[in-house]
Amino acid sequence: MKIAVCVSHVPDTETKVKVGSDGKTIDPAGVNYVLNPYDEFGVEEALKIREKDGGEVVAISLGGDANKETLRKALAMGADKAVLLKGDGERDSYAVAKSIAEYLKSYEPDLILVGKQSIDYDNLQVGGLIAEFLDLPSVSVVVKLEIAGGKITAEREIEGAHEHVEVTLPCVVAAQRGLNEPRYPSLKGIMQAKKKPIEVLDAAPVESRVKVLAMKKPPKKQPGKIVGEGTDAVPELVRLLREEAKVI
Ligand SMILES: Cc1cc2nc3c(=O)[nH]c(=O)nc-3n(C[C@H](O)[C@H](O)[C@H](O)COP(=O)(O)OP(=O)(O)OC[C@H]3O[C@@H](n4cnc5c(N)ncnc54)[C@H](O)[C@@H]3O)c2cc1C
């Protein structure tokens, strides 16, 4: 089984985002970047399938040299190979997905795992776009996955229920939290990952369709106002809700 896992290199959830000098992207200075949490479920699922059915797991990331850190994390978890599709600069989800799909055309995986979303830009698009470019089916928000006889049966988390679906391989599966418990890389895994080569290829040049005009921090929340205590405060509260907040 040839399994490709897409991994994005994202600021960790503790990051206090600062807008960069270009006014359009995150200022990377002092930011701790990590393997996108939803992609950890993807890597873990790929490793479990390989342990059960055999095969090869390849981790793929598109971006700059910094993405090697994230690829090494996937190798340390147990991925067999890692590929950096080198591509700096402006790339929207369309361009990221198309460049990855171009690479996957030559690799011809049986299964492509992506995370439900990349926690930096939260477009939730790349998985579906890769499937479209490869003319493959895709299943998103997957919390359970079984493979048998060239088909997958998957449980998708939907509002108030789980949808059980069946798809013929090859296909794209987007991992949701709860699909599995990602393993922590062992010390041995981390050491071996340091020595494993990362194949670096130029990402296929694709023009972005979505142009980022600006990145702005949300306006600072106005501090709350204490208008008094008990029922005595009601008239002033009503006046403020009517005259200032204009909600009544
Ligand atoms: C320097 C820079 C410039 C940018 N310029 C633009 C721009 O001009 N226009 C614009 O719209 N956006 C731009 N972006 C945002 C960029 O498009 C997103 O970072 C990228 O598409 C991934 O985020 P997403 O929300 O689309 O992914 P999602 O669709 O939320 O990701 C879903 C899954 O796809 C996979 N995936 C996503 N990104 C990658 C990746 N890079 N490598 C491997 N797998 C991946 C992962 O498995 C992820 O879990 C820029 C980002 C950077 C860092």
The ligand as an SDF file (V2000), in Angstrom:
LIG
                    3D

 53 58  0  0  0  0  0  0  0  0999 V2000
    4.1880   32.9990    2.8040 C   0  0  0  0  0  0  0  0  0  0  0  0
    2.7450   32.6610    2.5520 C   0  0  0  0  0  0  0  0  0  0  0  0
    2.0630   33.2910    1.5510 C   0  0  0  0  0  0  0  0  0  0  0  0
    0.7170   32.9850    1.3480 C   0  0  0  0  0  0  0  0  0  0  0  0
    0.0800   33.6400    0.3610 N   0  0  0  0  0  0  0  0  0  0  0  0
   -1.2170   33.3500    0.1790 C   0  0  0  0  0  0  0  0  0  0  0  0
   -1.9490   34.0200   -0.8750 C   0  0  0  0  0  0  0  0  0  0  0  0
   -1.4210   34.8320   -1.6110 O   0  0  0  0  0  0  0  0  0  0  0  0
   -3.2680   33.7340   -1.0140 N   0  0  0  0  0  0  0  0  0  0  0  0
   -3.8950   32.8700   -0.1590 C   0  0  0  0  0  0  0  0  0  0  0  0
   -5.0980   32.6580   -0.2870 O   0  0  0  0  0  0  0  0  0  0  0  0
   -3.2330   32.1790    0.8250 N   0  0  0  0  0  0  0  0  0  0  0  0
   -1.9260   32.4340    0.9840 C   0  0  0  0  0  0  0  0  0  0  0  0
   -1.2610   31.7930    1.9740 N   0  0  0  0  0  0  0  0  0  0  0  0
   -1.9550   30.7910    2.7790 C   0  0  0  0  0  0  0  0  0  0  0  0
   -1.6750   29.4490    2.1410 C   0  0  0  0  0  0  0  0  0  0  0  0
   -2.4890   29.3550    1.0550 O   0  0  0  0  0  0  0  0  0  0  0  0
   -2.0320   28.3990    3.1770 C   0  0  0  0  0  0  0  0  0  0  0  0
   -1.0030   28.3940    4.1070 O   0  0  0  0  0  0  0  0  0  0  0  0
   -2.0490   27.0210    2.5880 C   0  0  0  0  0  0  0  0  0  0  0  0
   -2.8870   26.9630    1.5580 O   0  0  0  0  0  0  0  0  0  0  0  0
   -2.5210   26.0110    3.6140 C   0  0  0  0  0  0  0  0  0  0  0  0
   -3.5190   26.4400    4.2900 O   0  0  0  0  0  0  0  0  0  0  0  0
   -5.0390   26.1070    3.9870 P   0  0  0  0  0  0  0  0  0  0  0  0
   -5.7970   26.8070    5.0440 O   0  0  0  0  0  0  0  0  0  0  0  0
   -5.3750   26.2980    2.6140 O   0  0  0  0  0  0  0  0  0  0  0  0
   -5.0700   24.5180    4.2580 O   0  0  0  0  0  0  0  0  0  0  0  0
   -6.2890   23.6050    4.5240 P   0  0  0  0  0  0  0  0  0  0  0  0
   -7.0750   23.4270    3.2930 O   0  0  0  0  0  0  0  0  0  0  0  0
   -7.0370   24.0310    5.7520 O   0  0  0  0  0  0  0  0  0  0  0  0
   -5.4180   22.2770    4.8550 O   0  0  0  0  0  0  0  0  0  0  0  0
   -5.9770   21.0300    4.8490 C   0  0  0  0  0  0  0  0  0  0  0  0
   -4.8420   20.0290    4.7950 C   0  0  0  0  0  0  0  0  0  0  0  0
   -4.1100   20.1760    3.5710 O   0  0  0  0  0  0  0  0  0  0  0  0
   -2.7460   19.8340    3.7790 C   0  0  0  0  0  0  0  0  0  0  0  0
   -1.8940   21.0120    3.5120 N   0  0  0  0  0  0  0  0  0  0  0  0
   -2.2150   22.3240    3.5750 C   0  0  0  0  0  0  0  0  0  0  0  0
   -1.1530   23.1040    3.2820 N   0  0  0  0  0  0  0  0  0  0  0  0
   -0.1220   22.2360    3.0230 C   0  0  0  0  0  0  0  0  0  0  0  0
    1.2410   22.4090    2.6710 C   0  0  0  0  0  0  0  0  0  0  0  0
    1.7620   23.6260    2.4980 N   0  0  0  0  0  0  0  0  0  0  0  0
    2.0110   21.2930    2.5110 N   0  0  0  0  0  0  0  0  0  0  0  0
    1.4840   20.0470    2.6590 C   0  0  0  0  0  0  0  0  0  0  0  0
    0.1890   19.8180    3.0080 N   0  0  0  0  0  0  0  0  0  0  0  0
   -0.5960   20.8960    3.1750 C   0  0  0  0  0  0  0  0  0  0  0  0
   -2.6160   19.4400    5.2510 C   0  0  0  0  0  0  0  0  0  0  0  0
   -2.7960   18.0450    5.3670 O   0  0  0  0  0  0  0  0  0  0  0  0
   -3.7860   20.1910    5.8840 C   0  0  0  0  0  0  0  0  0  0  0  0
   -4.2330   19.5880    7.0850 O   0  0  0  0  0  0  0  0  0  0  0  0
    0.0760   32.0290    2.1700 C   0  0  0  0  0  0  0  0  0  0  0  0
    0.7690   31.3700    3.1780 C   0  0  0  0  0  0  0  0  0  0  0  0
    2.0820   31.6840    3.3730 C   0  0  0  0  0  0  0  0  0  0  0  0
    2.7990   30.9760    4.4810 C   0  0  0  0  0  0  0  0  0  0  0  0
  1  2  1  0
  2  3  1  0
  2 52  2  0
  3  4  2  0
  4  5  1  0
  4 50  1  0
  5  6  2  0
  6  7  1  0
  6 13  1  0
  7  8  2  0
  7  9  1  0
  9 10  1  0
 10 11  2  0
 10 12  1  0
 12 13  2  0
 13 14  1  0
 14 15  1  0
 14 50  1  0
 15 16  1  0
 16 17  1  0
 16 18  1  0
 18 19  1  0
 18 20  1  0
 20 21  1  0
 20 22  1  0
 22 23  1  0
 23 24  1  0
 24 25  2  0
 24 26  1  0
 24 27  1  0
 27 28  1  0
 28 29  2  0
 28 30  1  0
 28 31  1  0
 31 32  1  0
 32 33  1  0
 33 34  1  0
 33 48  1  0
 34 35  1  0
 35 36  1  0
 35 46  1  0
 36 37  1  0
 36 45  1  0
 37 38  2  0
 38 39  1  0
 39 40  1  0
 39 45  2  0
 40 41  1  0
 40 42  2  0
 42 43  1  0
 43 44  2  0
 44 45  1  0
 46 47  1  0
 46 48  1  0
 48 49  1  0
 50 51  2  0
 51 52  1  0
 52 53  1  0
M  END
$$$$
